[in-house]
Amino acid sequence: MGSANRFGVKAGKGIRDRVNKIEKNMRIRHKCPKCQRRSVRRVSTGIWECKKCGLKFAGGAYLPETDSGKLVKRTIKRVSESV
């Protein structure tokens, strides 16, 4: 069952599957926004660090860039281009 096995049978299968998916995506190496290399790892909740260039930045709790963060970035880019 993976990392969600720690919950045992007291949590339902759907919840354990969701936890497994989230934790699996959290543990992979992500792309660095500065050097574009796949070397970003989670340090703590919401804190991410690139092992190559040493960039430390805040992001989502489980992913370095959240969906709402992507939306804000697109909106700012669009507004700045129109000015």
Backbone bond lengths (Angstrom), bond angles and torsions (degrees), N, CA, C in turn:
res aa  C-N    CA-C-N  psi(-1)  N-CA   C-N-CA  omega(-1)  CA-C   N-CA-C  phi
1 M - - - 1.443 - - 1.513 111.13 -
2 G 1.296 118.93 -16.22 1.454 120.98 177.55 1.516 112.53 92.18
3 S 1.334 115.10 -150.07 1.457 120.33 -174.59 1.519 112.70 -70.58
4 A 1.333 118.36 -21.96 1.467 121.32 -179.98 1.518 111.91 -79.94
5 N 1.303 116.62 0.10 1.464 120.86 177.83 1.524 111.37 -61.18
6 R 1.322 116.97 -22.52 1.460 121.74 -178.80 1.520 112.44 -63.64
7 F 1.344 117.29 -19.84 1.460 120.34 179.73 1.523 112.69 -82.09
8 G 1.326 116.98 -20.89 1.452 120.75 179.75 1.519 111.63 66.10
9 V 1.331 116.17 -151.86 1.456 120.30 -175.81 1.528 112.88 -84.85
10 K 1.328 117.17 -7.23 1.472 118.71 -177.56 1.528 112.89 -70.24
11 A 1.340 117.41 -21.23 1.463 121.48 173.89 1.522 107.05 -103.76
12 G 1.293 117.42 145.69 1.457 121.06 -178.65 1.520 112.37 -70.98
13 K 1.319 115.84 166.00 1.456 121.74 -177.98 1.525 111.31 -64.17
14 G 1.322 117.66 -40.12 1.464 120.93 -179.42 1.514 112.16 -61.79
15 I 1.319 116.70 -42.90 1.466 121.12 179.31 1.523 110.42 -66.17
16 R 1.326 116.84 -42.44 1.469 119.73 179.03 1.519 111.38 -64.59
17 D 1.336 117.23 -38.29 1.467 120.29 177.14 1.521 110.85 -63.46
18 R 1.348 116.74 -42.05 1.461 120.59 178.95 1.522 111.58 -63.16
19 V 1.331 116.60 -43.31 1.465 121.30 179.04 1.526 110.00 -62.90
20 N 1.323 117.38 -42.40 1.468 121.25 177.73 1.519 111.66 -59.24
21 K 1.340 116.91 -44.86 1.457 121.16 -179.06 1.524 110.93 -63.53
22 I 1.331 116.86 -45.08 1.462 121.60 -179.69 1.524 110.75 -62.73
23 E 1.329 117.07 -47.35 1.462 120.36 -177.01 1.525 112.27 -69.92
24 K 1.324 117.13 -32.08 1.459 120.09 177.23 1.532 109.70 -65.87
25 N 1.357 117.06 -45.43 1.462 120.68 178.22 1.521 111.78 -66.26
26 M 1.309 117.78 -31.09 1.458 121.79 -179.22 1.530 111.09 -69.05
27 R 1.316 117.29 -35.03 1.464 121.25 -172.26 1.525 114.48 -85.87
28 I 1.336 118.09 -13.12 1.466 118.70 179.00 1.527 109.69 -73.38
29 R 1.317 115.95 163.08 1.465 119.93 177.65 1.528 108.66 -81.83
30 H 1.334 115.03 132.48 1.453 121.27 -177.55 1.524 110.04 -106.81
31 K 1.333 115.77 166.79 1.462 122.63 -177.39 1.521 110.81 -79.71
32 C 1.328 116.11 133.99 1.461 122.18 179.39 1.529 109.57 -77.78
33 P 1.345 118.45 133.06 1.460 120.03 178.69 1.532 113.55 -70.50
34 K 1.322 118.00 -17.83 1.464 121.44 -178.12 1.529 111.86 -94.38
35 C 1.329 117.75 -55.20 1.468 120.88 -174.77 1.533 113.10 -100.94
36 Q 1.330 118.34 -2.40 1.464 124.46 176.35 1.526 113.71 61.50
37 R 1.315 117.06 22.50 1.459 120.56 179.30 1.525 109.49 -102.72
38 R 1.309 118.16 148.52 1.457 122.18 -179.81 1.536 109.63 -81.84
39 S 1.323 115.19 76.44 1.461 119.15 -177.76 1.521 112.21 -140.97
40 V 1.327 117.35 21.13 1.466 121.06 -179.85 1.515 109.36 -91.30
41 R 1.315 115.59 127.48 1.466 121.96 178.42 1.512 109.17 -125.69
42 R 1.306 116.49 155.96 1.459 122.51 179.63 1.526 109.41 -79.45
43 V 1.320 116.31 129.03 1.460 122.05 178.22 1.522 108.87 -93.27
44 S 1.316 115.08 -47.99 1.455 122.64 -178.74 1.526 107.12 -152.86
45 T 1.315 116.96 -177.63 1.458 120.43 -179.93 1.524 110.30 -60.17
46 G 1.327 116.32 112.66 1.456 121.69 177.63 1.511 115.35 80.10
47 I 1.333 118.64 2.35 1.467 121.81 179.59 1.524 108.28 -116.20
48 W 1.332 115.57 126.22 1.454 122.57 -175.84 1.520 109.45 -125.03
49 E 1.343 116.43 147.20 1.459 120.31 -178.16 1.524 110.35 -139.64
50 C 1.338 114.77 136.59 1.462 121.24 175.65 1.525 107.78 -86.02
51 K 1.309 116.26 128.05 1.464 120.68 -178.86 1.521 112.07 -75.94
52 K 1.346 117.30 -20.76 1.462 120.00 -178.21 1.517 111.84 -85.08
53 C 1.353 116.83 -57.98 1.464 119.35 -174.30 1.530 112.92 -96.94
54 G 1.324 118.14 -7.88 1.455 121.26 176.23 1.521 114.87 81.85
55 L 1.322 118.25 6.44 1.459 121.75 179.46 1.527 109.99 -64.33
56 K 1.315 115.69 128.42 1.453 121.74 177.33 1.518 106.92 -116.76
57 F 1.330 117.08 128.31 1.456 119.85 -176.78 1.515 110.60 -146.84
58 A 1.329 114.01 162.65 1.462 120.79 178.29 1.510 108.91 -92.30
59 G 1.300 115.35 142.75 1.457 121.43 178.48 1.509 109.04 -148.65
60 G 1.297 116.09 -155.06 1.454 120.64 177.78 1.514 110.70 -74.54
61 A 1.308 116.05 169.35 1.461 120.74 -179.14 1.523 111.88 -67.77
62 Y 1.344 117.13 -35.91 1.454 120.42 -175.72 1.518 113.82 -117.07
63 L 1.333 117.68 -16.81 1.462 122.52 177.23 1.520 108.58 -134.57
64 P 1.325 118.48 146.51 1.465 119.47 -177.56 1.524 113.39 -66.05
65 E 1.321 117.37 -27.22 1.462 119.68 178.74 1.525 108.46 -132.03
66 T 1.324 116.57 119.92 1.455 121.21 -178.40 1.530 110.35 -87.28
67 D 1.323 116.11 165.87 1.461 120.78 178.43 1.522 111.31 -62.22
68 S 1.327 116.89 -41.39 1.463 119.39 179.55 1.533 110.80 -68.45
69 G 1.322 118.15 -32.60 1.454 121.31 176.23 1.519 111.86 -66.15
70 K 1.333 116.60 -38.48 1.461 120.96 176.98 1.522 110.36 -64.57
71 L 1.333 116.55 -40.60 1.462 121.60 178.98 1.522 111.41 -62.58
72 V 1.329 116.99 -43.96 1.463 121.30 179.23 1.524 110.52 -63.82
73 K 1.328 116.71 -42.52 1.463 121.14 -179.84 1.533 111.16 -62.09
74 R 1.342 116.92 -42.66 1.462 120.97 177.84 1.525 111.69 -63.97
75 T 1.342 116.09 -41.69 1.459 120.85 -179.18 1.526 110.64 -64.53
76 I 1.309 117.43 -44.68 1.471 121.12 179.37 1.520 110.40 -62.54
77 K 1.327 116.88 -41.75 1.463 120.95 179.36 1.535 110.37 -63.06
78 R 1.332 116.98 -43.57 1.460 120.86 -179.13 1.521 111.83 -65.39
79 V 1.336 116.82 -41.52 1.466 121.23 179.66 1.521 110.03 -66.45
80 S 1.317 118.17 -42.47 1.458 120.78 -177.58 1.538 111.61 -68.90
81 E 1.338 117.89 -29.50 1.458 120.86 177.90 1.523 111.37 -73.39
82 S 1.330 117.00 -30.62 1.465 120.29 -177.29 1.531 112.43 -80.39
83 V 1.314 117.25 -15.79 1.478 120.20 -178.45 1.490 111.93 -85.21
